[in-house]
Amino acid sequence: MPMHEANRMLRLPPYLFTVVDSLKREVRESGKEVIDFSMGNPDFDPPPHVVTEMRRALKIKHIHRYSKPDEEVEVNFRRAIGKWYQGRFGIDFDPDKEILPLIGSKEGVAHLSLAFLNNDDLALVPSPAYPVHFNGVIMAGGILYNIPLKEENGYLPDLQHIPRETTRLSKIMFLSYPHNPTAAVCDIEFFNKVVHWAKDKNMIVAHDLAYSDIVFGDKRAPSILEVKGAKKFCVEFHTLSKSYSMPGWRVGFAVGNKEILASLNKTKSYVDFGLFRAVQMAATAALTGPQGYVKKITKIYKKRVDYFVDALNKMGWAVRKPEATFYVWAKIPEVYHAHSSMDFTELLLRETGVAVSPGTGFGECGEGYVRFALVRSEPEMERALKRIKGFLEMKV
Ligand SMILES: Cc1ncc(COP(=O)(O)O)c(C=O)c1O
């Protein structure tokens, strides 16, 4: 019997990360070591006290049952999120209505589109962007309006350039700073402008603050909810995947407007049963325990970024040093400028075993770039850099 995938799935762009995955497999099978910078998958262990809490939680009677929002573990987790937010950004939330735990922020972002977009409703999504920001829209049946992010504008969207009619028909706008894949940052002034621009447009503004902590030097990643009035139409997504190196644990949360979160919660309630309680207990320990770990890994990421970017620049591959995240957004070297980002990714991988993400995996405006995720040790980075140097010299 022929299986016909739903049209909404057929409308999705090819998931280039799956393509890169199968290329990596092929290269590995050919006997070459693959040094993988393609996925933002932190390589550190989570904080030890979080793992200890998880071990303790696993022994508790009834821990393995379904999660229920009114029970102690769940209430404690929501309160911990509230306290963390107050400590971090000085904002207060009602823990029962303005805070919603998620099975990772990716899940929440995808379900937000499902909760709000009718077939053919418009959503504004920057390009490039973290893929679920646009794929979630397409899967929900919505229509994507790409806001191009340009290097000369610091990868911030130019909202004034969005046609008035498009804005009128748009129900959601996604933003995310510090930004994946470009590593761009924004200040609170930018969020002031966004909130002022969006306030009379009947539009949800969803801000993904996954990299709130991976910020270098004196920079600070603000929350959009610090802006007065933002709670009327904004929600913000967070994850423990990056700050606490817990990507496989699948834990994140959304905060902000209670009506938006109620609809998101309603959508989720038809699909999932919430987070494993032991994970909620461990996540509570992460948010309420000592935060030295976060500072420590941020320092290591900064060291990696400095080392890697300096080395690329020295060998003639000019790239900008990021002020946040562990990503390096690199324009394809001049000598390879005729290659698409996917072709360049494939060539680099086949020739050197170094795996990166093609810029177009993050949307059409990612063409011309590749992204390195510096989630590899220094010796691995050193080996990769040596191979990249040889690869670039080959062409001269
Ligand atoms: C901007 C952004 N949001 C969300 C996520 C996913 O987070 P989670 O592991 O909580 O689903 C990522 C992961 O790379 C990301 O870069």
The ligand as an ORCA input file, in Angstrom:
! r2SCAN-3c Opt
* xyz 0 1
  C      17.815     28.531     19.922
  C      17.566     27.152     20.435
  N      16.391     26.881     21.001
  C      16.101     25.656     21.462
  C      17.024     24.632     21.372
  C      16.648     23.269     21.857
  O      16.592     23.221     23.218
  P      15.976     21.960     23.954
  O      17.086     20.983     24.129
  O      15.491     22.519     25.246
  O      14.865     21.435     23.119
  C      18.254     24.857     20.789
  C      19.226     23.765     20.635
  O      20.209     23.828     19.946
  C      18.534     26.157     20.302
  O      19.697     26.440     19.713
*
